[in-house]
Amino acid sequence: MTLAELFPEKGRILFTGSGKEFVEQLGLEAIRNSVLSVMLGENLRTQTEPLSRGKLAIVSGALIAMFLRGHVEIDNFTDSLSEMALEQLAKRGKGRDKVAISVAQWVIGLTQKQIQNVLRSDLDQIKGYVEDFEGAINEAAERCREDFGDVSMTLGFIEDKEGQRVELDWRDIARLTTAIGSQTLALRGSHKSMLGKLFERLILGSMLTILGFERVNRDTNSKTEGVFWLSDSKGEKGERERDATLLVRPGQLVYFDIGFIGPGNSEISKDKLTRWGREAETADGKVEATTFIIVDRLPATGKTQKLADRIDAEIVQMSMGYWMRDLSGLLHDRFGVEHEIQDLENGAMAPYLKEKLSQIAIQDFLSDLSTEELEDEAEDEAEESQVEEE
């Protein structure tokens, strides 16, 4: 068996499943509560940190299950680990299996970033690295034995009436904890970016649904008012699409772009404002379009707001506790859109939004998007931002 085959299928969902499967695995109610908290002005990062820790814990559990199964089914599993990892990495060009590549890297103490930095992306150097790595593991295991005693850890599970038990010595424990440490390093940064992309869709989809608009498929939609669609990819020419487009009525479009951007990174807010003009091209010709930028918070300098005024765009700050009502008010001022949320008192906002969210299948906003696409999109945007800064 290969490492990829030993890795539990339910652990793979967090890498390769659909966005819908991903949120269901993390806990739909927890995700829904996080969306509600952001709608009430709380910091998204405060909400996603427990979710990140949850994913790390689940993947760590999957690695433990992989080690357990490996010891049950493969003789001298620990002695075979490095060779199995090398064989799996050697196949990385023959069909992209992100889980297989990641697991193989972790069991020899590497992340993709370390392959770039330590090995300079030269996989011919990896055998030498593995020899040094195994020497370090053996030395560390012996040191642990001397310092902490001859300890073993028991992993056990029951598949049927017969229990199976695996005991790990210091060397086994060192390999397992190294793999868990490597996956933590690997997933921390990418998961943070991926969760940001995931919540962009969850919040925009929930927000527009609560405000009375219907989500449609842009390619098959025939309705001319009160509908919106979420962007799922880049445009035909490679340009970045709007995060959401709202068709209020014929000739009236609203482009939404959302970013969880604090005051320390105002340049990204300015980039969002300069990305599009006020004219949009549709099948019926050119129409006036208004851009709504939704950010966490703006800096105190006022430069971004002046740029927004120049192109007649609107900026909504999620750090404001009642920003959903403010946004609805802006839609009223611009397009005459009436909604009951505009008249709600502050104290009624939380129960109102909670009730409305409970009626929305928020996971469906991600059903046609894979977690790999989310991560790739987040990485692409990070690279684009880096180029712009340089």
N, C-alpha and C positions, 0 to 999 in steps of 0.2 A: 504493500500500500504506500501511497505517497502522502506527504504532509497535507496536501490539499484535500485528499480523501479522508484523512483523519480529522480534519477540522470540522466541527459540527455545522450542519446545514443552517441551523437557526442563527449561528454566528455570522454566516455569510450574508444574511439579509441586511445587516448593518453596513455592508460594503456594496452589495450588488442588487439588492431588492429595489422595488419602486419606492418613491418618496412616501406613498401611502403605507406600504409595508414598514418603512422605517419609523414613521410616527406611531404606528400601531405597536411596534416592538418596544419603543421607548415608553409608551403609555399615552393613549389618546387624551385621557382626562388631564394629565400633566401638561401636555402640549396646549390644550384648550385653555387651561388656567394661565399659562404663560402668555398666550395671545391676549387674554382679558387684562392681565397686568400691564402689558404694553399699551393697550387702549386706554388705560387709566393713568398713564404717564410714568410708569416705572421703567427703569433701565433694562433693555433687553438682555444685556450681559449678565445681570443679576438673575434673570430667568433661565438663561441657557447654561450657566455654570453647573447646576445640578444635573441637567440633561447630559452635558459632556461627561461628568463623573459617572453617570449611569451607563453611558455607552462604554467607557473605559472598563467599568466593572464587569459588564456583560462580555466584552471581548476577552478580558482576563479570564473569566470563567470558561469561555470557549477554549482558550489555550490550555487551561488545566484539564478540561475534558479531553483535549487532543493528546496531551501527555499521558493521561490515564489510559486512553484507548491504545496509544502507541505501545505502552509497556505491556498491555494485555496481549496484543496481537503480533508484536515484533520482538524477536529475541534481541537482547542487548540494544534496546531502543536508544539509550543515551549515547552509546558508542556509534550508533548509525546516524544520529541527528545531523551532523555536519555534512556527511556525504549525501544524505537525502536533500538537504537544503541546496547543496551545490547542483545536484541533478535537476532540481526544480528551477533554479535560477538559469540554468543552461537552456531551458525551454522557453525563456521569457519572450523570445522573438517569434515563437511559433504559436501565435494566438494569445491575445492579452487576457490573462486571468489575474486580476488585481489581488485577489485573496491569496492565490498560490504564491505570487511574487512577495507579497507583504509578509506572509507567515514564514517563508524561507529566509527572508532577511532578518526577521526578529529572532529566530532560534540561533542565529550566529551573531547576535548582538548588533545588528545594523538597521538603519532606516534608509530610505531613499536619499535623504539629504546627506547622510554619512557616506553613502556610496559615491555621491558627487564630490564631497569634500575630502574624505579619507582616502578613497581609491581613485579620485579624480575621474570617476565614471569609467575606469578601465577595469573591466571584469576579469581580465587576464591576471590581475594582481590578487584576485580574491583567494586563491589557494594559499598563497603566502600569508595573507591576513588570517585565514582560518587556522593555520598552524599556530600562529602567535596567540590567537583567541583561545584555542583549546589549552595551550600552555598556561595562559592566565587563569582560565577557569579551574584547571587542576590545582594550580598553586593556591588560588583563593579557597577552594574546597578543603585542601589540606590545612590551611591556616585556620579556617572555621572549626575544623575538627580539633585542632590543638587548643584553640582559644575557648570554644564553647562546648566541647565534649562530643562524643560519638552519637550524634543525634540523627534520627530518621523521621520522616514525615509520612503518614499513612493517608493515601487517597483510596476511598472505597465507594462503590456504587452497587446497586442491585438492579439487574435487568429483569430477572424472573425470581424464582424461589431461591436460586443459588446466588450468594453474594460473591463478588470478586474484589480483591483487595490488592493494592499496589503500594509498596513501600519505597520511598525515595531517600537515598543517602545524600550527603552534602553535595556531591558532584551533580546528582540529579536536580537537587534543589537550586543549585547555582545556575544550571541551564534554564530551568523553569522561570526563576525570578529575573534572569537576564532577558528572556523573551518577553516577559510582562513589562519590564522596564523599557525595552525598545519599542513595544507597541504603544506605550504611554507617550513616549517622545514623538513617535510618528503621527499619532492620531490627535494629539492636543491641538496643534496649529491648524491642521486641515479640517478637523471637526468644527472648530470655532468658525472658520470661514463658511463651511458648508451649512452650518446651522443658521448663519446669517442669511444665506441665499434661500434656505427653506422658509424662514420666517418672513422674508420679503413677500413671498407668495401667499403664505397663510394669512398675514395681516391685511394685505391688499384685497385678497379675495373675500375675507370675512368683513372687512370694512365696507366694501362696495355692496355686498349682499345685505348687510344690516341697513344700509342707507337706501335700500329698496331697488337696487339694480340687479339684473339677471346676468349670470355668466353664460357666455355662448362660445361656440367654436368660431373663430374668426373666418375660417375658410368656408364654412357652410352656413353661416348666419344670413338670414334674410330679413331680420327685424331692423327697423330704422330708428328706434329710440329706446332708452332705458336699459341698454345692455352694455356689457364690458367683456373684455378678454384679457388674459394674462399672457405675457410673453414667455415662451418656452425655449427660445433659441435666438441666435443672431439672425440678422436680416440676410437677404439674398446676396448683398454686396459685402457681407462681413461686418457691417456697421452694427453697433449695439442697439437693440430695440428698446422701446419704452417698457417699463416693468408692467404697466397696465394701460389700457386704452378704454376710455368711457365714451360711448356714443349717447349723448344726452338726448338729442333729437337730430333730424336731418340738418347737416351743415354746422353742427356744434360738437366738437371733439374735445376731450380733456385727456392729456397725456399725464400719467403718474410715474414718477421716479422716486423710489424709496431707498434710503440708506441710513444705517445706524451709525451716524457720523457725529462725533462730538465737536466742541468748539476748537479743539486743538488741530483739527484737520479740515479747515474751512475750504481749502483749495479744491477738494473733491466736490463740495457743494457748488462752487463756482463752475467747475467743469460740467456738472449736471445742467446748469443754467445756460451754458453756452453751446450745449450739444445740439439743440433744436431751435428752429425759428418758430414763427407764429403761423406759418402756412403749412398745410398738410395736403398731400395728394391722395385722392380717393378715386374710386371707379367713376364717380360722378363729376370729377374735376377737383379744383382746389377749394378748400374750406378753411375757415379760421380755426385754429387750434390753440388751446390754453394749456400751459404746462403747470402742473402742481408738483412741487418738490417737497417730499416728506422726509425730514431729518430728525435726529435726536434733539439737537440743540445747535443754535447758531452762536458764533463769537460776538463779542460786544462791539467790534469795530464798525459794524454796519455796512461793510463793503459788499457783502453777499446780498444783502437786502437791496442795496442800490442797483446792483446788477439785475436782480429780479424785477425791480420796478422798470428798468430800461427795456426789458423784453415783455413786460406786462405779465409776468409769471407770479404765481402764488407760492409762498413758503409756509409750511405747517410744521411746528415743532412738537415732537412726541413727548418731550419733557414737560409740556404743559398738561396739567391733569385732565383737562376736558377738551383735548384737541379734536376728538371725534365730532363734538358739537360745533367747534370752531370751523372744521372742514366743511361740515354740512351747511354752516352759515355762509361760507364763501361760495359754495355751489348755488345757494339761494341768491346771493348778491349778483353772481355772474350770469346765472341761467334761469333764475326764478324757480329752482327746484325746492319744493316744499317737503318737509319731513318732520315727524313728531319729535325727533331728538332735539330739534332746534329750540323747543320750548321746555325741555326738561330742566329741573332744578339740579344743582350740584349733587345733592344727596340721593337723587334718584338715578344717577348715571350708572353706578356700579351694578345694582340689581337689574336694571334695564339691559345693559350690555351682556351680563351673565345669562339672562333668560334668552336673549336673541342668539347668542353663541351656542347655547345648548341645542338649538334647532338647526344648526348648520353642520353638515358633514364635512368638516374642514379638511379631513384627509383627502377628499376628492380633488382639492386644488393641486394635489401632487401626484394624482394617480397615473398621469401620463409622463412622469418624469422620474428617472432613476437616480439613485444616490450618487452613482458615478458621474452622471451629467451635472448634478449639483456641485460636486467637488471640482470637476473640470471647469465649470463656469466660474466658480469662486477663484480658482487658480488663475484663469485667464484674466479676470478683472484685476487681480492683485498684480499680475505682470504688466497690464496696461497702465495701472496707476503708477507703478515703479518707473516705467518708461516716461510717463508724463512728468514725474517729479525730476527725473534726470535731465 
